Amino acid sequence: MPPSASPRPLPGSLARVVLVVRALCLLGFATLLAVPFWFWLSPDNVLALGPKMAGVRDIVVDDRARALGAAVSLLPIGTGLYALWQLWRLFAEYGAGRVFGRAALARLKRFAWALLAAALLAPLVRAVMSVVLTLANPPGRRQLVIGLSWDDYLAVLLAVVLIAIATVMAEAVRVAEENEGFV
């Protein structure tokens, strides 16, 4: 292991952050696995919450809409679970004191790419959901809603910034390792 990746004792504040982030990851895993089932298994939930989620007004909830909606949900759920797994592993590296190790940097970069994927998927999934949730409506009442929000933009921006930071950090570690070889 290169010296720059050697485990180092964590300051108390970072150790607390590691615990908090890992606890939030567990909460995120549980939420991403439980809430979609709760939502799509109940026509009442879909009827009450679906219109706001997809940006539509009137929906008719049938089994086909719920099945298609659940299927469409799998992509953002999978992306979210992958992002949380990368974050979980990243903070395991931090907790072990390997803040600048190659594994930590790879996890940070994968997390950032997963965030970018989630940010780009969000408006597409909302658009598809608008169609799915209005498929059972009578002709002339079906909708395709396409919308981008400031939150979508900020999510993309944050993801790209994290990708850049991870890339810069990886280059800094490479240069440090190269310089250690000269000593």
Number of C-alpha atoms within 10 A of each C-alpha: 8 14 10 17 17 14 17 14 13 16 9 9 8 15 16 13 14 21 14 13 16 21 13 14 20 15 13 16 17 12 13 18 14 11 11 15 12 11 19 22 15 13 17 12 13 23 18 13 12 23 17 12 13 24 17 20 13 15 24 15 21 16 12 13 22 19 14 15 23 17 11 16 17 13 15 17 17 15 19 20 19 17 24 24 20 22 22 21 18 25 26 18 21 22 21 16 19 22 21 19 21 19 15 23 22 16 21 24 25 21 27 25 19 21 25 22 18 23 21 15 16 17 18 15 19 22 19 20 27 26 21 24 30 24 20 17 17 10 9 6 12 19 23 18 16 14 13 11 9 8 10 17 12 12 19 20 15 16 21 17 14 20 20 14 16 21 16 13 18 19 12 13 19 15 12 14 15 12 10 12 9 6 5
